[in-house]
Amino acid sequence: ALTAAELNSGERCALILIAFDHLRQLSASHGRHLTDQVIIEMARRIRASGSGVDMVARIHTDEFALVLPSLTAAEDVTTRVHDLLRTLSEPCQQGGANIYLTPRIAVAIGPDDGRDADTLLAKAGSLLALMRKDGQDSYRFFTDELQERANYRLRIEQGLRHVLERGE
């Protein structure tokens, strides 16, 4: 799907992480079977969202990753992300109910944000975590400023834990 050779060729690609809020609550209230059906529907929608998706993978309980190779402009990604948001925000008909999930989308662009899949995944993942902490829906592109903000938050949290452990 996304190789170092492709990233080192200078060809731009996007690694997109999509997280859905409330899947755990859905499973607790409606059961695992209905939740699995909703996840299958979301995966179907992601795959059907348009041409150019090279790979779709479920990487965590509530997260999917996809790769858009051979990008010509950032607008390509923005247009596709808007389409994904619209599609994934529509209710999912399961078990006689309309199920609404809130998608959050984090985007890392290669080779700008990283020259290997692990780096892109890590950067998109840290962005997604920051979006969750801030309560942000919608989508964001990775930037160095956001990385600095995430690193700062981590240092503060670690410092506070250290202070508490020492009883200060």
N, C-alpha and C positions, 0 to 999 in steps of 0.2 A: 504494500500500500504506500508507505512513505519511507523511502530509503535515503541514506546519507548521500548516495550518488545523485539522486534527484535534487536534493537540497543544495548540494555543492555545485550543481550545474548552473545555479543562478536563477532557475525557473521558480517563480513564486507559487506558493500553495498556502492553503489555510487549514489549520487544525482547529476544529470547532468542538467545544464541549457543551452539551446540553444537559441541564439538570432540571428535574421536576420536583417541585415542592409537594408535600402532603401525601406522598406515596405510602409512607409508613402508617399515617393516620387512616388512609383509605384501606390498607390491609387490615388494620386493627378493627375497623368498623364494618367493613363489607367482606372481609375474608380474602385469603390469598388467591383463590381462583379468579375472582373478579379483578383483582389488582393485576394478576398476570395477563388477563385479557386486555386491560387498559394499556399495559406496557407493550404488548404485541401490536396493538393499534397504533401507539405512538411510533414504534419502530417502522411500521408499514408507512405511516405518514412521512417519516424522515426519508425513507428510501424513495418514496414517490414524489418528493418535494421538487425534483427537477433533475435535469441531466447534469453531469459533471461530478456527481458524488462518487468518489473512488472507493470509499470504504465506510461502512457503518458498523459500530461495535458497541455492545452494552458493556461498560467497564465497571460499573458499580450498580447497586440496587436502583438508584434513581438517576444514573448518568449514562449518556451515550456520547461516543466520540465519532466524528466523521471527518473525512479528508476531502478537500476540494483541490485537485491538482491543476496545474497549467493556468494560473490566473493571469489575466492581462492588466487588471486594474483593481484597486481597492473597492471601486463601485460594484464590481462583480460580486464580491463577498457581501457587501451591504445589502444589495438587492436580494441575494439568496437568503441572508439572515432574516430580512423582513418577511420574505415568503415563509420561511420556517416558523417564525413567531406567529404569523397569522394562522397558519395551518395547525400548529400545535396548541394554540389557545382556544380553538373551537372545541365545544363539548364533545365528549366521547360517549356514545350511547352504549351502555353496558348494564345488564341486569335490570332493564326497564327504567334506568335513571340516566340523567345527564351528568356525567362526571367531568369536572373542570380541573385541569392541572395548570400550574403556573410555570412556564418554562423560563429558565435563565440560560443565557447563551454567552459563552466566553470564547473569544477568537484570538488565536496567535497566528501570525503570518511568517512563513518561512521563505527565504532564509533570513529575513530581517530580525525576527525575534529568536531565532535559533537555527542551527544547521543540522540538527538531528531530531528524530521523533520524540525522544525522551525529554529534551529541553523544551520543545514546543508544548508537550503534554504537561510538563511541570509548570510552565508559565501560564497556560490556560487554566490549569487546576488551581494555582494560587489566586488567579483573578476571580475564578468562580467562588472560592472560599471567601474572598474579600466582598464580593457581591452579596453573598449570603449573610455575612456579618452586618453589612450595611443595610440589609433588607431591600436590596435593589432587584427589581424585575427587569425584563427586557434583555438588552445585550450590551456588551462592552468589548472593545478591542484592547489587547494587552499593550501597555506602554511602560517605559522605564519608570515614569513617575508613579504608576500604580504599583510597580514592583518595590520601589523605595518605600511607599506607604505601607505595603504588606510587611516588609522587613522591619519597619519602625514599630508597627503594632506588635509583631512577634517579640522584638526586643523588650518592649514595655511589659508585655504579658509575662515573659520570662523573668524580668526584673522584679515584678510584683510577686511572683511565686517564690523567688529567692528570698525576698524580704519577709514573706509570710512564714517560710520554712525556718528562718532564723529568729522569728518572733519579734521582729522590729516594728 
